[in-house]
Amino acid sequence: MIDYHLHTRLCNHASGEVYEFIERALELGISEIAFTDHIPLPEDFDLEHRMTLSEMEIYQRWINDAKTRYPEIKIKLGIEADYYEGFEDYLSKFLSVYDFDLVIMAVHFIRHWPNGNWVFDYNFPDKSIKEIYTDYISIVKMGVCTGLFDIVGHVDMIKKTGESLLDKIPHEIADLLKLVKENEMAVEINTSGYRKPVNESYPGFDWLPELSRLEIPICTGSDAHKPDQVALHYDEVYKALKNANPLIFARFEKRHIISSSIEQLINKSRTAKI
């Protein structure tokens, strides 16, 4: 099994050392991991949740040293890159400088939203949930269309309990998945939602039939911000993936997709202790 979404303490809201994340993954029988810390952004934007540009050298050194120290597990260098309107040129230049294996697109902030633009803290008493979801997905679509990213991360993290985006705005989601397919991206199945009130993955399992039908590759990530969150709730997720229609699983190397089936992936993994 694979965990393509791990953070380090350089992002200022995670804890634990790189080796602790790796050793936890080894304990669980995870075959491949990626560190994907939060990208530095211009204008000192959201400094409390991300690295600075000067820390990128440290980040790369940590991951490269870990590859040497732990040859028994595949370790990828990645980044979680926020899409934020107006930062496109910066993102393009930044991503061209570093030799990443994968780039996860995230929408944590929306420029025209109040309260710091934070998508977890919206309050629109005059808007329906459908209108709010539509507004959010319109920004996700814009990010996908830049062609700058490899994976759509925690795509429906704006959802409220029992309020599936696929149910509320099916046409907008269909349009989004069409764009994901056209831009040859993967969709992350992110287990951090189990640590939130929504208590399910991002996206929910109701998305799996459409991802299968459209042959959109998926990958899995825990979004771990401390070592004991590595591969957390993978038992629920991998059971659902095995029971779903055939799915394409994406692995990445130097920003190129290497595809396999879920069955092939699980058969290659050691027996997990999750």
C-alpha positions in Angstrom: 0.0 0.0 0.0 1.0 3.6 -0.6 0.8 6.8 1.4 1.4 9.8 -0.9 0.6 12.6 1.6 2.9 13.1 4.5 3.9 16.4 6.2 7.0 17.4 8.1 7.4 19.9 11.0 8.6 22.5 8.5 5.0 23.3 7.7 4.6 24.7 11.3 1.5 22.7 12.2 3.0 19.1 12.1 5.1 17.3 14.6 7.6 14.4 14.5 10.8 13.7 12.6 11.0 12.4 9.1 12.5 9.1 10.3 9.5 8.6 12.6 7.0 8.8 9.7 9.1 6.3 7.7 9.5 3.8 10.5 5.8 3.9 11.1 5.2 3.2 7.4 7.6 0.3 7.6 5.8 -1.0 10.7 2.5 -1.0 8.8 3.9 -2.7 5.7 3.6 0.4 3.5 5.6 -0.1 0.3 5.9 3.5 -0.9 5.5 7.0 0.6 5.7 10.6 -0.5 6.5 13.6 1.6 4.3 16.5 0.4 4.8 19.5 2.6 3.0 22.7 2.0 4.4 24.9 -0.7 5.9 28.4 0.2 3.7 31.1 -1.3 4.4 34.7 -2.3 3.5 37.8 -0.3 4.1 35.9 3.0 0.8 34.3 2.4 -0.3 31.9 5.2 3.1 31.6 6.8 1.8 29.7 9.8 0.9 26.7 7.7 3.9 26.3 5.3 7.6 26.4 4.6 9.5 29.4 3.6 11.5 29.4 0.4 14.7 29.4 2.4 13.6 26.1 4.0 13.2 24.3 0.7 16.9 23.3 0.7 16.4 21.7 4.2 13.3 19.9 3.1 15.0 18.4 0.0 18.0 17.4 2.1 15.8 15.6 4.7 14.0 13.6 2.0 17.2 12.7 0.1 19.0 11.7 3.2 16.0 9.5 4.1 16.1 7.7 0.8 19.7 6.8 1.5 19.0 5.7 5.1 15.9 3.6 4.2 16.5 1.8 0.9 13.9 -0.8 1.9 11.0 1.6 1.2 10.3 3.8 -1.8 10.4 7.5 -0.7 9.2 10.2 -3.1 9.8 14.0 -2.9 6.5 15.8 -3.4 4.8 19.0 -2.6 1.3 20.1 -1.7 0.8 23.1 -3.8 -2.1 25.5 -3.2 -4.0 26.8 -6.2 -4.9 30.4 -5.4 -6.0 32.9 -8.0 -3.2 35.3 -8.9 -0.4 33.0 -8.0 -0.3 31.0 -11.2 3.0 32.5 -12.6 4.7 32.0 -9.2 3.6 28.4 -9.1 4.8 27.7 -12.6 8.2 29.1 -11.9 8.5 27.4 -8.5 7.6 24.0 -9.8 10.0 24.2 -12.7 12.9 24.7 -10.3 12.6 21.6 -8.1 12.8 18.0 -9.1 9.6 16.7 -7.6 8.1 13.2 -8.1 4.6 14.5 -7.6 2.6 17.7 -7.0 -0.7 17.6 -5.2 -3.1 20.4 -5.9 -5.0 21.8 -3.0 -7.6 24.5 -2.6 -7.5 25.7 1.0 -8.2 29.4 0.3 -10.5 31.2 -2.1 -9.6 34.8 -2.9 -13.0 36.3 -3.0 -14.2 34.5 0.2 -14.2 36.4 3.6 -12.7 35.3 6.9 -9.2 34.9 5.5 -10.5 33.0 2.5 -10.2 29.7 4.5 -12.5 27.0 3.1 -13.0 25.4 6.4 -14.3 28.6 8.0 -16.9 29.9 5.5 -20.1 31.5 6.6 -22.6 32.4 3.9 -26.1 32.6 5.6 -27.7 33.9 2.4 -26.3 31.1 0.2 -27.5 27.5 -0.2 -25.1 24.6 0.3 -25.4 24.0 -3.5 -24.3 27.5 -4.3 -21.3 27.3 -1.9 -20.2 23.9 -3.3 -20.6 25.3 -6.9 -18.4 28.3 -6.1 -15.7 26.1 -4.5 -15.7 23.6 -7.4 -15.4 26.4 -9.9 -12.0 27.3 -8.3 -10.9 23.6 -8.3 -11.7 23.5 -12.0 -9.5 26.6 -12.6 -6.6 24.9 -10.8 -7.0 21.7 -12.8 -7.0 23.7 -16.1 -3.6 25.3 -15.3 -2.0 22.0 -16.1 0.5 22.6 -13.2 -0.4 19.7 -11.0 -0.4 15.9 -11.0 -3.0 15.0 -8.3 -6.2 16.6 -7.1 -5.9 16.5 -3.4 -8.8 16.1 -0.9 -11.1 17.3 -3.7 -14.4 17.5 -1.7 -13.0 18.6 1.7 -15.5 21.5 1.8 -18.3 19.0 2.3 -20.5 18.9 5.4 -21.7 15.7 7.0 -24.4 14.0 4.9 -24.0 16.7 2.1 -22.2 14.9 -0.7 -21.0 17.2 -3.5 -21.8 14.4 -6.0 -25.4 14.5 -4.8 -25.8 18.3 -4.5 -24.0 19.4 -7.7 -23.6 16.3 -10.0 -23.3 18.3 -13.2 -20.4 20.4 -11.8 -18.6 17.3 -10.6 -19.1 15.6 -14.0 -17.5 18.7 -15.6 -14.6 18.6 -13.1 -13.8 15.0 -13.6 -13.9 15.5 -17.4 -11.2 18.2 -16.9 -9.2 16.0 -14.6 -9.2 13.3 -17.3 -8.2 15.7 -20.0 -5.3 17.0 -18.0 -4.1 13.5 -17.2 -4.3 14.0 -13.4 -5.0 11.5 -10.6 -7.5 11.9 -7.8 -6.4 11.4 -4.2 -8.4 9.3 -1.8 -7.4 11.2 1.3 -8.2 9.6 4.7 -7.9 12.8 6.8 -11.6 13.2 6.7 -11.9 10.4 9.2 -10.2 12.7 11.6 -12.8 15.4 11.0 -16.5 15.6 11.9 -17.4 14.4 8.4 -15.9 11.0 9.3 -15.2 9.8 5.8 -12.6 10.0 3.1 -12.1 12.9 0.7 -13.7 12.2 -1.7 -16.3 9.9 -0.4 -16.7 6.3 -1.7 -19.7 7.5 -3.8 -17.1 8.9 -6.2 -15.5 5.6 -6.9 -17.9 4.3 -9.6 -17.4 7.5 -11.6 -13.6 7.4 -11.2 -13.7 3.8 -12.4 -16.0 4.5 -15.3 -13.9 7.4 -16.6 -10.7 5.5 -15.9 -9.2 8.3 -13.8 -6.3 7.1 -11.8 -6.4 7.3 -8.0 -3.8 7.4 -5.3 -4.1 7.2 -1.5 -2.9 9.6 1.1 -3.3 10.0 4.9 -2.4 13.7 5.1 -0.5 12.7 8.2 0.8 15.6 10.3 2.3 13.3 12.9 3.7 9.8 12.7 0.8 8.0 14.3 -1.5 9.3 11.5 0.5 7.5 8.7 -2.0 5.2 6.7 -4.6 5.9 9.4 -8.0 4.4 8.3 -6.5 2.6 5.4 -8.4 -0.5 6.4 -11.7 1.1 5.5 -10.3 2.7 2.3 -8.5 -0.3 0.8 -11.5 -2.5 1.5 -13.7 -0.1 -0.4 -11.2 0.1 -3.3 -11.0 -3.7 -3.6 -14.8 -3.9 -3.6 -15.3 -1.2 -6.1 -15.4 -1.5 -9.9 -11.9 -1.9 -11.4 -9.8 1.2 -10.5 -6.5 2.4 -11.9 -4.0 3.1 -9.2 -1.4 5.8 -9.9 2.2 5.7 -8.7 4.5 8.6 -9.6 8.1 9.1 -10.5 9.6 12.4 -11.7 6.0 13.5 -12.3 5.1 10.7 -14.6 2.3 8.2 -13.8 3.0 4.6 -13.4 -0.3 2.7 -13.4 -1.4 -0.6 -11.9 -4.6 -2.2 -10.6 -5.5 -2.2 -7.0 -5.1 -6.0 -6.9 -1.6 -5.8 -8.3 -0.7 -3.1 -5.8 -2.0 -5.0 -2.8 -0.4 -8.3 -3.9 3.0 -6.6 -4.1 2.7 -5.1 -0.7 3.8 -7.0 2.4 1.1 -8.1 4.9 -0.1 -4.9 6.6 -0.7 -4.5 10.3 -3.3 -1.7 10.0 
